[in-house]
Amino acid sequence: MQSIPMTVLGAIALEAELLKLKDVERPRIVEDIATARAHGDLKENAEYHAAKEEQSFCEGRIKEIESKLSCMQVIDVSRLNQDGRCVFGTTITLMNIDDDNEITYQIVGEDEADIALNKISCHSPIAAALMGNEEGDEVTVKAPAGDIQYEILEVQYL
């Protein structure tokens, strides 16, 4: 199985989710199933079927997280060779060359990506264009709406 890159914070968040699913959600769902069972006929018991479906989703997510944790490669960006290059985990400030707007992104693993928090997947077009470049470089991002030119203003190893 291929290793899954993840930042330290991403690994902590995934482990916390697994712990919550096992210690909080799983027991609650078992209790919901028992309560629904006590209501009688299971064939027409919507509460029972909903709880069993929720149990299935919970168990599936637990297996998925355990699988990811077993093959994840935690990358502590603060311990990397800080040579100014864009690599996994770095936080990069860009300036759109066309309109001078600035934006900052952190390159993270797929499970950590959240555009609302400016965390982009290492497999995204923007990350692919940035990887290996350094401060002062100009990069072209192949976006669905067309090519976008950025200048890399700063690379941080946080």
Secondary structure, DSSP 8 states (H G I E B T S, - for coil): ---EEEEHHHHHHHHHHHHHIIIIIHHHHHHHHHHHHTTS-STT-HHHHHHHHHHHHHHHHHHHHHHHHHTEEEE-GGGS--SSB--TT-EEEEEETTT--EEEEEEE-TTT-BGGGTEEETTSHHHHHHTT-BTT-EEEEEETTEEEEEEEEEEE--
